[in-house]
Amino acid sequence: MVGPSWENGHVIIPANGIWSTEYGSWFVDYLRSVVLPNNQLMISGGKDGFSEAPIDTVVVVDPESKSIKKLQGLPIPLLNHCQILLNSTTVFIIGGQTLSEGRYSSV
């Protein structure tokens, strides 16, 4: 596998930074991503494809080195949010949904 795999609107993030399609890869729906100025991809939030729960994970994927760096997570698990690159140093995340008392609610 060369990098993250996008199939049918899903992304597969290799577990532990190892590019593999074996068990342990992470299936995520409703995530958001943005290409950074250094051609890396920042991916945040989404819905875990196995548990269906929103997630707070933020990772940066470097397709050239085939590496993944986990960053500090979002303050709350989030999906269906907006993520844009404001300038060369700032990514802006707004809106979305989280799970509250068993129901999705807008933030």
Backbone hydrogen bonds, N-H to C=O, Kabsch-Sander energy under -0.5 kcal/mol:
donor,donor_aa,acceptor,acceptor_aa,energy
5,S,12,I,-1.2
6,W,4,P,-0.5
7,E,5,S,-0.6
7,E,10,H,-1.5
10,H,7,E,-1.6
11,V,28,V,-1.7
12,I,5,S,-1.8
13,I,11,V,-0.6
13,I,26,W,-2.3
17,G,14,P,-1.0
18,I,15,A,-2.1
19,W,17,G,-0.5
20,S,18,I,-0.9
24,G,25,S,-0.5
25,S,22,E,-1.4
26,W,13,I,-2.1
27,F,25,S,-0.6
28,V,11,V,-2.1
28,V,26,W,-0.5
29,D,47,K,-2.4
32,R,44,S,-2.0
34,V,42,M,-1.8
36,L,34,V,-0.5
36,L,40,Q,-3.2
39,N,36,L,-2.2
41,L,61,V,-2.6
42,M,34,V,-2.8
42,M,40,Q,-0.5
43,I,41,L,-0.6
43,I,59,V,-2.9
44,S,32,R,-2.8
45,G,57,T,-2.0
46,G,78,L,-3.3
47,K,29,D,-3.3
48,D,53,A,-2.9
49,G,27,F,-3.8
52,E,48,D,-2.0
55,I,46,G,-2.3
58,V,71,L,-0.5
59,V,43,I,-2.5
60,V,69,K,-2.4
61,V,41,L,-3.1
62,D,67,S,-2.9
66,K,62,D,-1.2
67,S,62,D,-1.6
69,K,60,V,-2.5
70,K,68,I,-0.5
71,L,58,V,-3.0
74,L,56,D,-3.2
78,L,55,I,-2.2
79,L,97,Q,-2.1
80,N,30,Y,-1.7
82,C,94,I,-2.7
84,I,92,F,-2.4
86,L,84,I,-0.7
86,L,90,T,-2.3
87,N,90,T,-1.2
90,T,87,N,-0.6
92,F,84,I,-3.1
94,I,82,C,-2.1
97,Q,79,L,-2.9
98,T,105,S,-2.3
100,S,98,T,-0.6
100,S,103,R,-3.5
103,R,100,S,-1.6
105,S,98,T,-2.9
107,V,96,G,-2.2
